[in-house]
Amino acid sequence: MATRNPLLFSLVFIAAQYIPAYAHTHHDVSEEQLHAPLDAILFLHMGLQALVWGVLFPIGMVFGLSRSRWHVPLQSLAFALTFGGIILGHAHGGRQFPHSFHGSFGSWILLPIFTQLSLGIYLKLHIHERTLRPYAVRAHGILGRIWPILGWVQGLFGVIVLMGLCGEEAAGQCAAHYIMGSAFIAYGIIMAILLVAGENWVRQSGRSPEWWDSWVIMLWGIVNTFTEHHGGKWSVKDMQHTVLGVIWWAGGALGIYLARNNQRNVIPGLIITLTGWAMSEHAQAFMLSTKVHAMFGYTLMLAGLTRIIDICFISTSSSTGPLDDNESEHTLTSGINAPGEPKPKPKAARAFRHLPPLLLMAAGVLFMSATDEELDAAQDVGVDHVTYILGIYSVAFVLYLFTLFLVNLYATSGRNADTPTHTNDVVFSVSLNGEIELTSPRDASKWYAPVPREEGTVHMLGEDEE
């Protein structure tokens, strides 16, 4: 402790002194500088920050949520690397960039970085246990949970600057595509979390998932209804976007009403399906854009349809009790059913339930990649719609893989590693009466299901047959 804290304070001090010295805003950039090749330092900046904010910080956040001992070492390393990445971003040569949101947000993001780092150091001191520390713990937790959002936004701004996207004329389309696409991705992530690790929380909350979904859809629809038309003559796109807002708040209100008393309903899935159909019929400027938007619509329709199938035929009622070990994803045993009890959910049903969140994430990535500027650039280099769409789906698969990795890491690390569901250190033991049993130092195993004994005479090994 005595050696760690001075080191972190020194790192913060050096970074605070070094970064302003190298900061430059690039207000006046020549045409030659705009088209110069990227140098190695800028590549290091991009690779390092992608590693830190896309991989290390999310893993460290999960370790913090699970109270793992690896939280502090990993986050300390990530903070050190991100400070190095910031310095590289201000020290590169080669191509230069005009002033942008990426640079402005990069300066602003130093505030939560230093705040979170200071809170972490303060908590490691273990002082003011009954006064300030509880508030610091809460603030540290809240700030840590928004860390992936900060990284996502800043990374997105970086890609926009690097590719020269979202000029004055395309800013509105960029905002619409990136905000809506990110919302679909976030929707898929939350649904995946609830699927793998959050069913009990949903049941204990007293609200069905569709209650929460419908509120978000309704509020988003209200905003969308009054922000799509900016005066003047109504275009076909203005009318389509506005009526989408209307159907969202109207359907969302219906979904809220149907979800009262903790009831499941298919309205959110139906709204997603209708939105996908509308997007698949959306008129576009050129063929590649038409194909990509159509695939986005089909993906969204399939996400809504699989959500409806999940609710109607696969998911258990949200009013049932908490999952026991026989229904857990972390066991291979089928459990013991008393006469008349329903059999556990088949593995195929649980596998099917991964489709809605995966397809929502794929739809989000597709929509974020469907701006006119992006598709113009792809068309200029000779990329056809098949290659483009399959590449986007590959990105969605990687995102969903990392999401499931983080969720399962939370379930198997820190304080959660000691739960009976996740142990596999099974040994044979012999009780005092000579019976052999499968036991574990943690009193349970994911591989072992007790076998009921039949009533009647017990045959002992070694006895002579009569």
C-alpha positions as CSV (number, residue, x, y, z in Angstrom):
1,M,0.0,0.0,0.0
2,A,2.8,2.4,0.9
3,T,4.6,1.9,-2.4
4,R,1.5,1.7,-4.6
5,N,-0.2,5.0,-3.8
6,P,2.8,7.3,-4.3
7,L,3.4,5.6,-7.7
8,L,-0.1,6.3,-8.8
9,F,0.0,9.9,-7.6
10,S,3.3,10.4,-9.4
11,L,1.7,9.0,-12.6
12,V,-1.2,11.3,-12.4
13,F,1.0,14.3,-11.8
14,I,3.3,13.5,-14.7
15,A,0.4,12.9,-17.1
16,A,-1.2,16.2,-16.0
17,Q,2.0,18.1,-16.7
18,Y,2.9,16.3,-19.9
19,I,-0.4,16.2,-21.7
20,P,-1.1,20.0,-22.0
21,A,2.5,20.5,-23.2
22,Y,1.8,18.3,-26.2
23,A,-1.8,19.3,-26.8
24,H,-2.6,20.8,-30.1
25,T,-6.0,21.6,-31.6
26,H,-5.2,21.5,-35.3
27,H,-7.5,24.4,-36.1
28,D,-5.5,25.3,-39.2
29,V,-4.6,22.2,-41.2
30,S,-3.2,22.3,-44.7
31,E,-4.5,20.0,-47.5
32,E,-1.2,18.2,-47.5
33,Q,-1.4,17.5,-43.8
34,L,-5.0,16.2,-44.2
35,H,-3.9,13.6,-46.7
36,A,-0.5,12.7,-45.3
37,P,0.0,9.0,-44.4
38,L,-0.6,7.8,-40.9
39,D,2.6,7.4,-38.9
40,A,3.5,4.6,-36.5
41,I,2.8,6.7,-33.4
42,L,-0.8,7.3,-34.4
43,F,-1.2,3.5,-35.0
44,L,0.2,2.8,-31.5
45,H,-2.3,5.4,-30.1
46,M,-5.3,3.7,-31.8
47,G,-4.2,0.2,-30.9
48,L,-3.4,1.0,-27.3
49,Q,-6.6,2.9,-26.6
50,A,-8.7,0.2,-28.3
51,L,-7.0,-2.4,-26.1
52,V,-7.4,-0.4,-22.9
53,W,-11.0,0.9,-23.4
54,G,-12.4,-2.0,-25.4
55,V,-10.9,-4.9,-23.4
56,L,-9.0,-4.0,-20.2
57,F,-11.3,-1.5,-18.7
58,P,-14.5,-3.6,-19.2
59,I,-12.8,-6.7,-17.7
60,G,-11.6,-4.5,-14.8
61,M,-15.1,-3.2,-14.3
62,V,-16.4,-6.8,-14.1
63,F,-13.7,-7.6,-11.6
64,G,-14.8,-4.6,-9.5
65,L,-18.5,-5.8,-9.6
66,S,-17.5,-9.3,-8.5
67,R,-15.1,-7.9,-5.8
68,S,-12.1,-9.8,-7.4
69,R,-8.6,-9.2,-6.1
70,W,-7.5,-8.6,-9.7
71,H,-9.6,-5.4,-10.0
72,V,-7.0,-3.0,-8.6
73,P,-4.0,-4.4,-10.4
74,L,-5.8,-4.6,-13.8
75,Q,-7.3,-1.1,-13.5
76,S,-4.0,0.4,-12.4
77,L,-2.3,-1.1,-15.5
78,A,-5.2,0.2,-17.7
79,F,-4.9,3.7,-16.3
80,A,-1.1,3.7,-16.9
81,L,-1.6,2.5,-20.5
82,T,-4.4,5.0,-21.3
83,F,-2.2,7.9,-20.1
84,G,0.5,6.6,-22.4
85,G,-2.1,6.4,-25.2
86,I,-3.2,10.0,-24.6
87,I,0.4,11.2,-24.9
88,L,0.9,9.3,-28.1
89,G,-2.3,10.8,-29.5
90,H,-0.9,14.3,-29.0
91,A,2.7,13.5,-30.1
92,H,2.1,11.9,-33.5
93,G,3.4,13.2,-36.8
94,G,2.1,12.4,-40.3
95,R,-1.5,13.0,-41.0
96,Q,-3.1,15.9,-39.0
97,F,-6.7,16.4,-38.2
98,P,-8.9,19.5,-37.8
99,H,-10.5,20.3,-34.4
100,S,-13.2,17.7,-33.7
101,F,-15.5,16.2,-31.0
102,H,-12.8,13.5,-30.5
103,G,-10.3,16.0,-29.3
104,S,-12.8,17.9,-27.2
105,F,-14.3,14.8,-25.6
106,G,-10.7,13.5,-25.1
107,S,-10.0,16.6,-23.0
108,W,-13.3,16.4,-21.1
109,I,-12.8,12.6,-20.4
110,L,-9.8,13.4,-18.3
111,L,-12.2,14.6,-15.6
112,P,-13.8,11.2,-15.0
113,I,-10.5,9.5,-15.4
114,F,-8.8,11.5,-12.6
115,T,-12.0,11.3,-10.5
116,Q,-12.2,7.6,-10.8
117,L,-8.5,7.2,-10.1
118,S,-8.7,9.4,-7.1
119,L,-11.7,7.5,-5.7
120,G,-9.9,4.2,-6.2
121,I,-6.8,5.4,-4.3
122,Y,-9.0,6.9,-1.5
123,L,-10.9,3.6,-1.1
124,K,-7.6,1.6,-0.9
125,L,-6.7,3.8,2.1
126,H,-9.7,2.4,4.1
127,I,-10.3,5.6,6.0
128,H,-13.5,7.4,7.1
129,E,-15.2,4.0,7.1
130,R,-18.4,5.3,8.7
131,T,-18.6,8.8,7.2
132,L,-17.3,9.5,3.7
133,R,-16.3,6.0,2.5
134,P,-19.8,4.7,1.8
135,Y,-20.5,7.6,-0.5
136,A,-17.2,7.2,-2.2
137,V,-18.0,3.5,-2.8
138,R,-21.3,4.4,-4.4
139,A,-19.7,7.1,-6.6
140,H,-16.9,4.8,-7.6
141,G,-19.4,2.1,-8.6
142,I,-21.7,4.5,-10.6
143,L,-18.7,6.0,-12.5
144,G,-17.3,2.6,-13.2
145,R,-20.5,1.4,-14.7
146,I,-20.6,4.2,-17.2
147,W,-16.9,3.5,-18.2
148,P,-17.8,1.3,-21.2
149,I,-20.1,4.0,-22.5
150,L,-17.3,6.7,-22.3
151,G,-15.0,4.3,-24.2
152,W,-17.6,3.5,-26.8
153,V,-18.4,7.2,-27.5
154,Q,-14.8,8.3,-27.6
155,G,-13.8,5.4,-29.8
156,L,-16.7,6.2,-32.2
157,F,-15.6,9.8,-32.4
158,G,-12.1,8.6,-33.2
159,V,-13.3,6.4,-36.1
160,I,-15.3,9.4,-37.4
161,V,-12.2,11.6,-37.4
162,L,-9.9,9.0,-38.9
163,M,-12.3,8.3,-41.8
164,G,-13.3,11.9,-42.3
165,L,-17.0,11.2,-41.8
166,C,-19.9,13.3,-40.6
167,G,-19.3,16.7,-42.2
168,E,-21.8,19.5,-41.9
169,E,-24.2,18.1,-44.4
170,A,-24.0,14.5,-43.1
171,A,-24.0,15.3,-39.4
172,G,-27.7,14.8,-38.9
173,Q,-27.7,11.4,-40.6
174,C,-24.6,10.3,-38.7
175,A,-26.2,11.3,-35.4
176,A,-29.4,9.4,-36.2
177,H,-27.6,6.2,-37.3
178,Y,-25.0,6.2,-34.6
179,I,-27.4,6.9,-31.7
180,M,-30.1,4.5,-32.9
181,G,-27.5,1.8,-33.8
182,S,-25.8,2.1,-30.4
183,A,-29.2,1.9,-28.7
184,F,-29.9,-1.4,-30.5
185,I,-26.5,-2.7,-29.4
186,A,-27.1,-1.7,-25.8
187,Y,-30.6,-3.3,-26.0
188,G,-29.0,-6.6,-27.1
189,I,-26.3,-6.4,-24.4
190,I,-28.9,-5.8,-21.6
191,M,-31.0,-8.6,-23.0
192,A,-28.0,-11.0,-23.0
193,I,-27.2,-10.0,-19.4
194,L,-30.8,-10.8,-18.3
195,L,-30.7,-14.0,-20.2
196,V,-27.5,-15.4,-18.7
197,A,-27.4,-13.9,-15.3
198,G,-30.3,-11.7,-14.6
199,E,-33.5,-13.8,-14.6
200,N,-33.7,-13.9,-10.8
201,W,-33.3,-10.1,-10.6
202,V,-36.1,-9.6,-13.1
203,R,-38.4,-11.9,-11.0
204,Q,-37.5,-10.2,-7.8
205,S,-38.1,-6.7,-9.3
206,G,-41.8,-7.5,-9.7
207,R,-41.8,-6.3,-13.3
208,S,-41.7,-8.3,-16.5
209,P,-39.0,-7.4,-19.0
210,E,-41.6,-6.1,-21.4
211,W,-42.6,-3.4,-18.8
212,W,-39.1,-1.9,-19.0
213,D,-38.9,-2.4,-22.7
214,S,-42.2,-0.6,-23.3
215,W,-41.3,2.4,-21.2
216,V,-38.0,2.9,-23.2
217,I,-39.9,2.4,-26.5
218,M,-42.6,4.9,-25.5
219,L,-40.2,7.6,-24.3
220,W,-38.0,7.2,-27.4
221,G,-41.1,7.4,-29.6
222,I,-42.2,10.7,-28.0
223,V,-38.8,12.2,-28.7
224,N,-38.7,10.8,-32.2
225,T,-42.2,12.2,-33.1
226,F,-41.2,15.8,-32.5
227,T,-37.6,15.8,-33.8
228,E,-37.7,14.3,-37.3
229,H,-39.2,17.2,-39.1
230,H,-37.4,20.5,-39.0
231,G,-39.8,22.8,-40.8
232,G,-40.6,23.3,-44.5
233,K,-42.2,20.8,-46.8
234,W,-42.7,17.3,-45.5
235,S,-40.7,14.7,-47.4
236,V,-41.4,11.0,-47.6
237,K,-38.6,10.3,-45.2
238,D,-39.8,12.9,-42.7
239,M,-43.3,11.3,-42.7
240,Q,-41.8,7.7,-42.3
241,H,-39.5,8.7,-39.5
242,T,-42.2,10.6,-37.7
243,V,-44.8,7.9,-37.9
244,L,-42.3,5.4,-36.6
245,G,-42.1,7.7,-33.5
246,V,-45.9,7.6,-33.3
247,I,-46.1,3.8,-33.5
248,W,-43.4,3.5,-30.8
249,W,-45.1,5.7,-28.2
250,A,-48.5,4.2,-29.0
251,G,-47.3,0.6,-28.9
252,G,-45.1,1.4,-25.9
253,A,-48.1,2.7,-24.0
254,L,-50.0,-0.5,-24.9
255,G,-47.1,-2.6,-23.8
256,I,-46.9,-0.9,-20.4
257,Y,-50.6,-1.5,-19.9
258,L,-50.4,-5.2,-20.8
259,A,-47.3,-5.7,-18.6
260,R,-49.2,-4.6,-15.5
261,N,-49.3,-7.2,-12.7
262,N,-46.0,-8.7,-13.9
263,Q,-47.4,-10.1,-17.2
264,R,-45.5,-10.9,-20.3
265,N,-46.6,-9.6,-23.7
266,V,-45.4,-9.5,-27.3
267,I,-45.8,-5.8,-28.0
268,P,-42.1,-4.8,-27.9
269,G,-41.2,-7.7,-30.2
270,L,-44.0,-6.7,-32.6
271,I,-42.8,-3.0,-32.6
272,I,-39.3,-4.2,-33.4
273,T,-40.7,-6.4,-36.2
274,L,-42.7,-3.5,-37.7
275,T,-39.7,-1.2,-37.4
276,G,-37.6,-3.7,-39.3
277,W,-40.2,-4.0,-42.0
278,A,-40.3,-0.2,-42.4
279,M,-36.5,0.0,-42.6
280,S,-36.4,-2.7,-45.2
281,E,-38.8,-0.7,-47.4
282,H,-36.9,2.6,-46.9
283,A,-36.0,4.2,-50.2
284,Q,-32.2,4.8,-50.6
285,A,-30.0,6.8,-53.0
286,F,-28.0,3.9,-54.5
287,M,-28.0,0.1,-54.7
288,L,-25.5,-0.7,-52.0
289,S,-27.3,1.5,-49.5
290,T,-30.6,-0.2,-50.5
291,K,-29.2,-3.7,-49.9
292,V,-27.6,-2.8,-46.6
293,H,-30.7,-1.1,-45.3
294,A,-32.9,-4.0,-46.4
295,M,-30.6,-6.5,-44.6
296,F,-30.8,-4.2,-41.5
297,G,-34.6,-4.4,-41.7
298,Y,-34.7,-8.2,-42.2
299,T,-32.3,-8.6,-39.2
300,L,-34.5,-6.4,-37.0
301,M,-37.6,-8.3,-38.1
302,L,-36.0,-11.6,-37.3
303,A,-35.0,-10.2,-33.9
304,G,-38.6,-9.2,-33.2
305,L,-39.9,-12.5,-34.4
306,T,-37.5,-14.6,-32.2
307,R,-38.4,-12.4,-29.3
308,I,-42.1,-13.2,-29.7
309,I,-41.4,-16.9,-30.0
310,D,-39.2,-16.7,-26.9
311,I,-41.9,-15.1,-24.9
312,C,-44.8,-17.2,-26.1
313,F,-43.2,-20.7,-26.3
314,I,-39.8,-20.8,-24.5
315,S,-39.5,-18.4,-21.6
316,T,-40.8,-19.4,-18.2
317,S,-43.4,-17.1,-16.6
318,S,-41.7,-14.2,-14.8
319,S,-43.9,-14.9,-11.7
320,T,-42.2,-18.2,-11.0
321,G,-39.6,-18.6,-8.2
322,P,-35.9,-18.2,-8.5
323,L,-33.9,-20.6,-10.6
324,D,-32.5,-23.6,-8.8
325,D,-29.3,-25.5,-9.6
326,N,-31.1,-27.9,-12.0
327,E,-32.1,-24.9,-14.3
328,S,-28.6,-23.3,-14.2
329,E,-26.5,-22.8,-17.3
330,H,-23.5,-23.9,-15.2
331,T,-24.6,-27.5,-14.7
332,L,-24.9,-30.5,-17.0
333,T,-27.2,-32.5,-14.7
334,S,-30.8,-32.9,-15.6
335,G,-32.0,-32.9,-12.1
336,I,-34.6,-35.1,-10.3
337,N,-38.2,-34.5,-11.0
338,A,-41.0,-35.6,-8.7
339,P,-44.0,-37.3,-10.3
340,G,-46.2,-34.8,-12.0
341,E,-43.5,-32.0,-12.1
342,P,-42.6,-30.5,-15.5
343,K,-39.2,-31.5,-16.9
344,P,-36.5,-28.8,-17.0
345,K,-36.2,-26.6,-20.0
346,P,-34.3,-28.4,-22.8
347,K,-30.9,-27.1,-23.7
348,A,-32.2,-26.2,-27.2
349,A,-34.7,-23.7,-25.7
350,R,-32.0,-21.9,-23.8
351,A,-29.8,-21.9,-26.9
352,F,-32.6,-20.3,-28.9
353,R,-32.9,-17.5,-26.5
354,H,-29.5,-16.2,-27.6
355,L,-30.9,-15.3,-31.0
356,P,-32.9,-12.0,-30.0
357,P,-29.9,-10.3,-28.3
358,L,-27.5,-11.4,-31.0
359,L,-29.7,-10.2,-33.8
360,L,-30.4,-6.9,-32.1
361,M,-26.6,-6.3,-31.8
362,A,-26.2,-7.3,-35.4
363,A,-28.9,-4.8,-36.5
364,G,-27.3,-2.1,-34.4
365,V,-23.9,-2.6,-36.1
366,L,-25.5,-2.7,-39.5
367,F,-27.4,0.5,-38.9
368,M,-24.3,2.3,-37.6
369,S,-22.5,1.1,-40.8
370,A,-25.2,2.3,-43.2
371,T,-24.6,6.0,-43.6
372,D,-24.2,7.4,-47.1
373,E,-20.6,8.4,-46.5
374,E,-19.6,4.9,-45.2
375,L,-21.3,3.2,-48.1
376,D,-19.9,5.6,-50.6
377,A,-16.4,4.8,-49.4
378,A,-17.1,1.0,-49.5
379,Q,-18.5,1.3,-53.1
380,D,-15.5,3.4,-54.2
381,V,-13.1,0.5,-53.2
382,G,-15.3,-2.1,-55.0
383,V,-16.9,-3.7,-52.0
384,D,-20.2,-5.4,-52.8
385,H,-23.2,-5.7,-50.4
386,V,-22.5,-9.4,-49.6
387,T,-18.9,-8.8,-48.5
388,Y,-20.0,-5.7,-46.6
389,I,-22.9,-7.3,-44.7
390,L,-21.0,-10.5,-43.8
391,G,-18.1,-8.3,-42.5
392,I,-20.6,-6.4,-40.3
393,Y,-22.1,-9.6,-39.0
394,S,-18.6,-10.8,-38.1
395,V,-18.2,-7.7,-36.0
396,A,-21.5,-8.4,-34.3
397,F,-20.4,-12.0,-33.5
398,V,-17.2,-10.7,-31.8
399,L,-19.2,-8.1,-29.8
400,Y,-21.7,-10.7,-28.6
401,L,-18.8,-13.1,-27.8
402,F,-17.1,-10.5,-25.6
403,T,-20.4,-9.6,-24.0
404,L,-21.0,-13.3,-23.0
405,F,-17.4,-13.6,-21.8
406,L,-17.8,-10.6,-19.5
407,V,-21.1,-11.9,-18.1
408,N,-19.7,-15.4,-17.4
409,L,-16.5,-13.8,-16.0
410,Y,-18.7,-12.0,-13.5
411,A,-20.4,-15.3,-12.6
412,T,-17.1,-17.1,-12.0
413,S,-14.8,-14.5,-10.5
414,G,-14.3,-12.8,-7.1
415,R,-17.0,-13.5,-4.5
416,N,-19.1,-15.4,-7.1
417,A,-16.3,-17.9,-7.6
418,D,-17.2,-19.4,-4.1
419,T,-20.8,-20.2,-5.0
420,P,-21.6,-23.9,-5.1
421,T,-22.8,-23.6,-8.7
422,H,-19.3,-22.9,-10.1
423,T,-17.1,-25.4,-8.2
424,N,-15.8,-28.5,-9.8
425,D,-13.3,-29.8,-7.3
426,V,-15.2,-33.1,-6.6
427,V,-13.6,-35.9,-4.6
428,F,-14.6,-39.3,-3.3
429,S,-15.1,-39.5,0.5
430,V,-16.1,-42.3,2.8
431,S,-18.6,-41.5,5.6
432,L,-18.4,-43.1,9.1
433,N,-21.0,-45.7,8.2
434,G,-18.9,-46.8,5.3
435,E,-21.0,-45.2,2.5
436,I,-19.1,-43.7,-0.5
437,E,-20.2,-40.2,-1.6
438,L,-19.2,-37.6,-4.1
439,T,-18.3,-34.5,-2.0
440,S,-16.6,-31.2,-2.5
441,P,-14.7,-28.8,-0.2
442,R,-17.4,-26.4,-1.1
443,D,-20.2,-28.8,-0.5
444,A,-21.5,-28.9,-4.0
445,S,-20.6,-29.6,-7.6
446,K,-21.9,-28.6,-11.0
447,W,-21.3,-32.2,-12.2
448,Y,-23.2,-34.0,-9.5
449,A,-26.9,-34.6,-9.0
450,P,-28.1,-36.7,-6.1
451,V,-29.7,-40.0,-7.0
452,P,-32.8,-40.9,-5.0
453,R,-32.7,-44.2,-3.1
454,E,-35.5,-46.7,-3.7
455,E,-37.6,-47.7,-0.7
456,G,-37.2,-51.3,0.3
457,T,-34.4,-53.8,1.1
458,V,-30.9,-52.5,0.6
459,H,-28.5,-55.0,-0.9
460,M,-25.1,-54.9,0.7
461,L,-22.1,-55.8,-1.2
462,G,-20.4,-59.0,0.2
463,E,-23.5,-60.6,1.5
464,D,-24.2,-64.2,0.4
465,E,-27.1,-64.6,-1.8
466,E,-29.9,-66.8,-0.4
